Amino acid sequence: MKNLKSLILILTLAVAVPASAQFRWGPRFGAEINSMRLDKSIFNNDNRAGFTGGLTCEFTVPVVGIGFDLSLMYVHRVSDSESINNNPDNQGLVSSSRFKNRDYIEIPLNFKYKIGLPIVGKIISPYLFTGPSFSMLTSKRAITAAYRNKTFDVAWNFGLGVQLFNHLQVAASYGIGLNKTVEFVGISDNTNPIEGKNNYWTVTAAWLF
């Protein structure tokens, strides 16, 4: 009898949780500050602000505040970088090439925890999120004759945000590149190829229906 009651309880919860869960979607737009981190100083690199925009959907279990969101985003990353080489004539540094813009289709999947606040929960609700992001390069690969951007990036995001009036979500996150962003193709006098990864701050606003 006890086992039967436990089974009924489990089945009831299994039915009740999806029924009470919320599925919402909407547009998301924002800015991204990108910095390509290199393991050698053959590039001068400055942070630059790009932009991102697309659609996002959210699945949340209201009682426990746990859920996830999945987005399809266009990302325009701007990185003002110059390759530099020693000049034996004047023992200085000479810029040989530079690259600025990289465009991606990005798919971030974030696991989200909303912190329920008494009384004001429907007006303001903070949340934390983390998860992987997968990016496919859509712009030119070439950086110099010797280096190219890789066509696929993987990063892990950590962020926090606030939901206002149950529809507007404003969030900030930091993405840590997990794979090499730059590849060495061997057409260079440089015998020590560099390795680079994308790290970036992102600030977005989304309106969920």
Rosetta silent file (secondary structure, phi, psi, omega in degrees, C-alpha in Angstrom):
SEQUENCE: MKNLKSLILILTLAVAVPASAQFRWGPRFGAEINSMRLDKSIFNNDNRAGFTGGLTCEFTVPVVGIGFDLSLMYVHRVSDSESINNNPDNQGLVSSSRFKNRDYIEIPLNFKYKIGLPIVGKIISPYLFTGPSFSMLTSKRAITAAYRNKTFDVAWNFGLGVQLFNHLQVAASYGIGLNKTVEFVGISDNTNPIEGKNNYWTVTAAWLF
SCORE:     score description
SCORE:     0.000 S_00000001
   1 L     0.000  -40.681  179.431    0.000    0.000    0.000 S_00000001
   2 H   -64.591  -41.400  178.717    2.840    2.340    0.856 S_00000001
   3 H   -64.528  -35.467  179.242    4.563    1.621   -2.454 S_00000001
   4 H   -66.008  -42.386  177.764    1.304    2.317   -4.292 S_00000001
   5 H   -63.339  -40.111  178.748    0.958    5.705   -2.601 S_00000001
   6 H   -63.741  -41.128  179.253    4.564    6.570   -3.501 S_00000001
   7 H   -64.096  -42.074  178.841    3.944    5.616   -7.123 S_00000001
   8 H   -63.426  -40.318  179.104    0.793    7.761   -7.264 S_00000001
   9 H   -63.284  -43.144 -179.773    2.704   10.711   -5.778 S_00000001
  10 H   -64.129  -44.252  179.388    5.504   10.379   -8.331 S_00000001
  11 H   -64.830  -37.524  178.603    3.048   10.159  -11.220 S_00000001
  12 H   -63.839  -43.378  178.486    1.141   13.175   -9.908 S_00000001
  13 H   -66.571  -38.112 -179.529    4.320   15.251   -9.732 S_00000001
  14 H   -63.241  -32.852  178.890    5.379   14.077  -13.187 S_00000001
  15 H   -83.257  -38.363 -173.931    2.112   15.358  -14.615 S_00000001
  16 H   -71.623  -37.649 -176.167    1.845   18.500  -12.494 S_00000001
  17 H   -64.128  -50.440  176.860    5.357   19.883  -13.157 S_00000001
  18 H   -62.219  -33.587 -178.657    5.072   20.077  -16.979 S_00000001
  19 H   -67.212  -32.269 -178.337    1.550   21.462  -16.640 S_00000001
  20 H   -91.410  -12.730 -178.233    2.724   24.296  -14.397 S_00000001
  21 L   -67.235  151.620 -179.259    5.929   24.978  -16.326 S_00000001
  22 E  -108.844  131.287  172.910    6.165   28.124  -18.404 S_00000001
  23 E  -117.603  122.420 -178.440    7.371   28.243  -21.994 S_00000001
  24 E  -136.701  159.870  178.893    8.018   31.714  -23.389 S_00000001
  25 E  -148.379  164.441  179.087    9.875   33.233  -26.304 S_00000001
  26 E   171.717  177.654  179.689   10.852   36.613  -27.680 S_00000001
  27 E   -77.796  151.510  176.320   13.549   38.835  -29.217 S_00000001
  28 E  -136.441  131.234  179.107   16.912   39.439  -27.554 S_00000001
  29 E  -136.741  155.622  178.637   19.363   42.235  -28.393 S_00000001
  30 E   179.636 -169.021 -179.156   22.518   43.547  -26.817 S_00000001
  31 E  -120.280  148.886  178.181   26.200   44.501  -26.944 S_00000001
  32 E  -131.190  131.487  176.851   29.281   42.341  -26.726 S_00000001
  33 E  -107.348  111.736 -170.665   32.774   43.412  -25.711 S_00000001
  34 E  -105.173  144.773  173.155   35.214   40.940  -27.188 S_00000001
  35 E  -142.723  118.177  176.488   38.867   40.275  -26.404 S_00000001
  36 E   -85.204  116.795 -177.881   40.878   37.578  -28.135 S_00000001
  37 E   -91.114  121.909 -178.038   43.390   36.267  -25.623 S_00000001
  38 E  -111.705  150.595 -176.920   46.657   35.128  -27.222 S_00000001
  39 L   -88.907   -1.318  176.225   49.464   33.170  -25.617 S_00000001
  40 L  -138.113  155.195 -173.318   52.197   35.238  -27.328 S_00000001
  41 L   -93.775   46.041  174.854   52.656   38.964  -27.825 S_00000001
  42 L   -92.510   -2.873  174.535   52.830   39.011  -31.620 S_00000001
  43 E  -124.301  134.662  164.499   49.462   40.789  -31.676 S_00000001
  44 E   -86.127  128.532 -174.153   48.466   44.063  -30.079 S_00000001
  45 E  -132.888  129.311  177.838   44.845   43.576  -29.062 S_00000001
  46 E  -118.906  146.670  176.325   42.266   46.063  -27.784 S_00000001
  47 E   -70.178  141.583  177.897   38.760   45.424  -26.543 S_00000001
  48 E  -140.004  148.743 -178.303   36.001   46.600  -28.875 S_00000001
  49 E   -92.656  128.137  172.297   32.219   46.624  -28.578 S_00000001
  50 E  -113.407 -159.513 -179.367   30.145   44.664  -31.080 S_00000001
  51 E  -143.962  163.571  179.432   26.481   43.733  -31.080 S_00000001
  52 E  -145.683  152.233  179.403   24.213   40.705  -30.989 S_00000001
  53 E  -164.856  150.005  179.612   20.568   40.036  -31.759 S_00000001
  54 E   169.056 -152.832 -178.898   18.162   37.176  -32.296 S_00000001
  55 E  -118.440  146.819  177.712   15.453   35.057  -30.725 S_00000001
  56 E  -135.772  151.082  173.880   15.357   33.278  -27.384 S_00000001
  57 E  -130.276  151.382 -174.751   13.010   30.820  -25.693 S_00000001
  58 E  -134.106  136.299  175.273   12.708   29.996  -22.006 S_00000001
  59 E  -122.512  120.696 -175.207   11.382   26.997  -20.122 S_00000001
  60 E  -136.292  139.283  170.828   10.877   27.481  -16.369 S_00000001
  61 E   -94.759  107.221 -170.526    9.309   25.528  -13.517 S_00000001
  62 L   -59.027  -40.762 -173.033    7.764   28.363  -11.424 S_00000001
  63 L   -62.669  -43.767 -177.220    7.636   26.663   -8.026 S_00000001
  64 L   -98.291  -13.051  177.242   11.339   25.841   -7.869 S_00000001
  65 L    73.801   15.820 -178.686   12.551   28.587  -10.217 S_00000001
  66 E  -102.484  141.612  178.225   14.743   26.222  -12.230 S_00000001
  67 E  -173.674 -159.258  177.401   14.770   26.153  -16.006 S_00000001
  68 E  -152.963  161.924  170.743   16.793   26.915  -19.104 S_00000001
  69 E  -131.874  149.219 -178.768   16.861   29.202  -22.099 S_00000001
  70 E  -130.794  131.623 -175.750   17.982   28.525  -25.651 S_00000001
  71 E  -129.600  154.585  171.538   18.796   31.268  -28.159 S_00000001
  72 E  -122.129  110.003 -169.365   19.658   31.672  -31.811 S_00000001
  73 E  -125.451  145.264  166.144   21.777   34.820  -32.150 S_00000001
  74 E   -95.825  130.131 -177.027   23.704   36.753  -34.783 S_00000001
  75 E  -125.133  126.546  175.227   26.918   38.118  -33.236 S_00000001
  76 E  -109.259  104.121 -178.210   29.165   40.798  -34.706 S_00000001
  77 E   -97.594  132.468 -178.828   32.448   40.723  -32.786 S_00000001
  78 E  -115.507  120.432  179.006   34.883   43.587  -33.197 S_00000001
  79 E  -133.642  110.388 -178.060   38.520   43.049  -32.259 S_00000001
  80 E   -86.875  100.976 -173.594   41.040   45.725  -33.222 S_00000001
  81 E  -130.845  141.919  176.529   44.281   43.762  -33.502 S_00000001
  82 E  -122.097  133.683  171.026   47.611   44.348  -35.216 S_00000001
  83 E   -82.216  140.852 -174.138   50.221   41.731  -35.929 S_00000001
  84 E  -129.555  144.693 -178.769   53.684   43.020  -35.051 S_00000001
  85 E  -137.025  148.398  176.062   57.178   41.918  -36.057 S_00000001
  86 E   -70.216  132.197  177.552   60.650   42.940  -35.044 S_00000001
  87 E  -102.562  112.770 -175.232   62.298   45.178  -37.602 S_00000001
  88 L   -66.700  -20.397 -177.848   66.095   44.557  -37.647 S_00000001
  89 L   -72.256  -45.645 -178.042   66.796   47.955  -39.273 S_00000001
  90 L  -117.497    7.525  177.998   65.411   50.158  -36.526 S_00000001
  91 L    53.061   33.381  177.852   64.876   47.528  -33.825 S_00000001
  92 E  -112.888 -163.488  179.957   61.293   48.620  -33.551 S_00000001
  93 E  -118.232  134.666 -178.296   57.912   47.067  -34.186 S_00000001
  94 E  -122.660  132.251  176.719   56.112   47.287  -37.481 S_00000001
  95 E   -74.595  128.309 -179.803   52.460   46.534  -38.106 S_00000001
  96 E  -108.036  -24.862  178.291   52.123   44.013  -40.921 S_00000001
  97 E  -168.964  164.976  178.738   48.376   43.364  -40.875 S_00000001
  98 E  -150.443  156.651  176.002   45.242   43.799  -38.805 S_00000001
  99 E  -138.540  149.607 -173.887   41.792   42.332  -38.493 S_00000001
 100 E  -127.038  -49.375 -166.090   38.688   43.781  -36.926 S_00000001
 101 E  -112.677  138.429  173.075   35.376   42.098  -37.593 S_00000001
 102 E  -137.908  132.571 -178.403   34.116   38.557  -37.157 S_00000001
 103 E  -112.898  137.277 -176.880   30.507   37.488  -37.615 S_00000001
 104 E  -134.686  153.999  159.980   28.992   34.412  -35.996 S_00000001
 105 E  -101.398  119.653 -172.699   25.767   32.497  -35.630 S_00000001
 106 E  -116.787  138.080  177.501   25.698   31.661  -31.930 S_00000001
 107 E  -124.226   94.260  175.070   23.552   29.143  -30.033 S_00000001
 108 E   -89.464  138.573  175.265   23.833   29.599  -26.236 S_00000001
 109 E  -121.825  112.155 -175.506   22.109   27.142  -23.897 S_00000001
 110 E  -114.439  133.463  171.202   21.858   28.436  -20.327 S_00000001
 111 E   -88.170  128.504 -166.513   20.671   26.669  -17.206 S_00000001
 112 E  -123.867  140.809  175.044   18.803   29.270  -15.173 S_00000001
 113 E  -127.529  115.803  177.978   17.791   29.704  -11.552 S_00000001
 114 E   -92.199  133.188 -177.557   15.320   32.449  -10.673 S_00000001
 115 L   -94.170  108.002 -178.204   15.419   33.751   -7.116 S_00000001
 116 L   -71.153  129.348  177.593   11.862   34.185   -5.908 S_00000001
 117 L  -111.608  132.427  178.496   11.255   37.335   -3.891 S_00000001
 118 L   -66.264  146.057  175.453    8.189   37.679   -1.652 S_00000001
 119 L    71.531  -53.794 -174.066    5.645   40.392   -2.489 S_00000001
 120 L   -98.182   10.063 -174.846    7.697   41.988   -5.311 S_00000001
 121 L   -57.924  -32.788 -179.383    8.377   38.753   -7.223 S_00000001
 122 L   -82.665  -11.865  178.478    6.082   39.697  -10.111 S_00000001
 123 L   -96.546  -45.278 -179.515    7.703   43.119  -10.428 S_00000001
 124 E  -142.083  133.216 -178.362   11.370   42.221  -10.065 S_00000001
 125 E  -145.249  108.743  178.388   13.028   38.806   -9.989 S_00000001
 126 E   -75.023  157.732  178.197   16.821   38.285  -10.105 S_00000001
 127 E  -151.885  157.841  175.884   18.303   35.155  -11.646 S_00000001
 128 E  -117.260  150.922  178.236   21.601   33.363  -12.230 S_00000001
 129 E  -152.224  155.455  176.113   22.569   31.366  -15.298 S_00000001
 130 E  -158.383  152.807  179.175   25.413   29.355  -16.786 S_00000001
 131 E   164.945  174.545 -177.583   25.907   27.114  -19.758 S_00000001
 132 E   -82.321  159.577  175.781   27.697   26.395  -23.041 S_00000001
 133 E  -136.908  133.942 -177.439   27.630   28.494  -26.194 S_00000001
 134 E  -118.813  125.477 -173.962   28.318   27.229  -29.710 S_00000001
 135 E  -125.126  134.818  177.026   29.344   29.689  -32.450 S_00000001
 136 E  -112.724  122.317 -178.607   29.746   29.193  -36.208 S_00000001
 137 E   -68.647  131.960  177.713   31.894   31.714  -38.094 S_00000001
 138 L  -116.481   -7.494 -179.904   30.124   33.306  -41.079 S_00000001
 139 L  -101.261 -172.391 -177.353   32.693   35.970  -42.045 S_00000001
 140 L   -61.133  144.085  179.634   36.182   35.725  -43.552 S_00000001
 141 L   -86.469  -31.114 -169.781   38.586   33.305  -41.896 S_00000001
 142 E   -68.508  134.373  170.669   41.875   34.955  -42.842 S_00000001
 143 L  -105.257  -58.253  171.679   43.720   37.085  -40.277 S_00000001
 144 L  -133.405 -173.307  176.441   47.142   37.115  -41.945 S_00000001
 145 L   -66.240  -20.921 -175.074   48.810   34.843  -44.479 S_00000001
 146 L  -104.194  -19.509 -173.617   49.808   32.613  -41.587 S_00000001
 147 E  -128.722  144.420  178.576   46.785   32.692  -39.266 S_00000001
 148 E  -135.642  151.401  169.776   43.085   32.092  -39.668 S_00000001
 149 E   -72.374  139.558  173.516   40.011   32.188  -37.468 S_00000001
 150 L   -76.069  155.188 -173.037   38.577   28.762  -36.832 S_00000001
 151 L   -84.016  -10.796 -176.171   35.056   28.193  -38.078 S_00000001
 152 E  -137.955  127.907  179.179   33.647   26.805  -34.800 S_00000001
 153 E  -119.874  144.953  172.573   33.926   28.176  -31.259 S_00000001
 154 E  -126.591  131.840  178.538   32.816   26.744  -27.945 S_00000001
 155 E  -136.245  166.849  175.105   32.580   28.873  -24.795 S_00000001
 156 E  -123.838  126.942 -175.699   31.072   28.625  -21.320 S_00000001
 157 E  -100.838  143.321  171.612   28.984   31.527  -20.015 S_00000001
 158 E  -128.943  129.591 -176.957   28.480   32.732  -16.440 S_00000001
 159 E  -158.468  174.599  176.011   25.967   35.473  -15.799 S_00000001
 160 E  -143.069  157.605 -178.512   23.300   37.164  -13.781 S_00000001
 161 E  -158.031 -178.334  177.865   20.199   39.111  -14.658 S_00000001
 162 E  -141.209  136.886  175.911   16.930   40.589  -13.500 S_00000001
 163 E  -102.536  129.367 -177.020   13.400   40.064  -14.767 S_00000001
 164 E  -116.134  128.872  176.368   11.110   43.103  -14.657 S_00000001
 165 L    55.948   29.237  172.736    7.298   42.979  -14.764 S_00000001
 166 L    68.053    8.376 -178.588    7.435   39.305  -15.749 S_00000001
 167 L  -134.074  -44.309 -176.337    8.460   40.112  -19.360 S_00000001
 168 E   -87.344  126.014  177.215   11.640   42.196  -19.640 S_00000001
 169 E  -120.308  123.103  177.264   14.907   40.399  -18.866 S_00000001
 170 E  -114.819  126.273 -172.992   18.189   42.315  -18.619 S_00000001
 171 E  -139.295  153.205  173.579   21.316   40.195  -18.221 S_00000001
 172 E  -131.067  138.715 -178.111   25.113   40.432  -18.183 S_00000001
 173 E  -144.966  161.319  175.159   27.450   37.487  -18.710 S_00000001
 174 E  -122.769  126.329 -179.604   31.086   36.591  -19.236 S_00000001
 175 E  -104.383  130.041  179.800   32.025   33.948  -21.790 S_00000001
 176 E  -108.029  117.939  179.479   35.238   31.925  -21.452 S_00000001
 177 E   -63.851  134.890 -177.820   36.535   30.388  -24.679 S_00000001
 178 L  -104.854  -20.307  179.974   37.129   26.645  -24.404 S_00000001
 179 L  -124.464  168.538  179.563   38.763   25.910  -27.743 S_00000001
 180 L   -69.075  132.073  179.127   41.372   27.571  -29.926 S_00000001
 181 L   -93.002  -29.831 -177.532   39.968   30.423  -31.982 S_00000001
 182 E  -110.169  136.509  176.358   43.061   31.020  -34.127 S_00000001
 183 E  -119.379  144.890  179.118   44.795   28.361  -36.223 S_00000001
 184 E   -94.080  125.162 -177.537   48.302   28.446  -37.692 S_00000001
 185 L  -104.359    1.944  166.624   48.428   27.468  -41.364 S_00000001
 186 L    89.747    1.805 -179.409   52.188   27.467  -41.650 S_00000001
 187 L   -97.133   71.919 -174.989   52.887   30.227  -44.176 S_00000001
 188 L  -163.668  155.583  173.203   55.137   32.245  -41.917 S_00000001
 189 L   -80.287   -8.235 -178.933   58.700   32.612  -40.634 S_00000001
 190 L   -72.688  116.601 -177.400   57.329   32.338  -37.123 S_00000001
 191 L   -88.802   -6.244  179.602   58.453   28.972  -35.735 S_00000001
 192 L  -119.632   87.437 -176.868   56.362   29.253  -32.585 S_00000001
 193 L   -58.407  145.968  178.591   52.671   29.349  -33.593 S_00000001
 194 L   -88.181  163.088  171.517   50.333   31.266  -31.313 S_00000001
 195 L  -126.792  140.142 -179.043   47.150   30.033  -29.733 S_00000001
 196 E  -138.622  149.985  177.972   44.134   32.261  -29.101 S_00000001
 197 E  -134.638  148.459  176.876   40.725   32.015  -27.439 S_00000001
 198 E   -83.532  125.200  168.114   37.664   34.272  -27.434 S_00000001
 199 E  -122.765  141.483 -173.830   36.695   35.839  -24.108 S_00000001
 200 E  -158.316  148.669  168.928   33.838   38.319  -24.018 S_00000001
 201 E   -98.009  140.452  177.811   31.356   40.298  -21.935 S_00000001
 202 E  -133.130  132.513  174.352   27.759   40.387  -23.148 S_00000001
 203 E  -122.299  123.490 -176.502   24.905   42.636  -22.011 S_00000001
 204 E  -134.028  160.099  171.648   21.449   41.862  -23.431 S_00000001
 205 E  -130.609  135.583  179.985   17.796   42.741  -23.028 S_00000001
 206 E  -130.662  145.966  174.091   14.984   40.353  -23.970 S_00000001
 207 E  -117.278  116.110 -174.913   11.214   40.682  -24.074 S_00000001
 208 L  -104.668  131.874  178.554    9.432   37.361  -23.487 S_00000001
 209 L   -96.325    0.000    0.000    5.831   36.683  -24.453 S_00000001
